[in-house]
Amino acid sequence: MSTICLYGSASGGIDPAHVELAATVGRRIGERGHDLVYGGGGTSVMGAAEAAARAAGARTTGVMPQALLDLELPPPGLGELVVTSDMRERKAQMDVRSDAFIVLPGGLGTLEELFEIWVARTIGLHTKPLAVLDSAGHYAGLKTWLETLVDSGFARPLVFDCVCWTDDPEEALDHLESAPRERVQLPSSEIVGSFAVFPTDGEDE
């Protein structure tokens, strides 16, 4: 068993297909024997994933900054609510409590979470697997643009080696369960300054 961190929208009014996808993913997380950490909201993608995971036997943990408690009420029945002082602490708590990450459709907040955990993976700050689940093409334009960053030299090709980008929930979860946990090693010519030894995240090398 592991704990999967799920990032996704808390906004209402989005395409119901995204919410249905979240419910499917949450249910499969529970059925596969995993627990769930997420942003703590009870609506939209967040709420659907949490409710389905809990119904399927997962322990669910929501992490929410104090300032959002009046805006995004946690769902009744949530296994644990962790209240943080700010957004930075929220993300840090979600990170430390998780063994893997899955990104569902979302907005600016979800993008911030995706990029922070993805960048940390590419530079070797952690070895936890990451999957972007995009069954409705929500992130298709973003992926195309990111590929142009590689083509133009602003990003290394290895960045896409650190993430499973898929439209299939089962493929995404298979990746989180089976991906090798190897620290990224950049060629020495690409290491900035004297930062030649990457810090560890407490896992065995």
Secondary structure, DSSP 4 states (H G I P E B T S, - for coil): --EEEEE----SSS-HHHHHHHHHHHHHHHHTT-EEEE----SHHHHHHHHHHHHTT--EEEEEEGGGTTTSPPPTT-SEEEEESSHHHHHHHHHHT-SEEEE-S--HHHHHHHHHHHHHHHTTS----EEEE-TTSTTHHHHHHHHHHHHTTSS-GGGGGG-EEES-HHHHHHHHHH---------GGGS-TT--SPPP-SS--
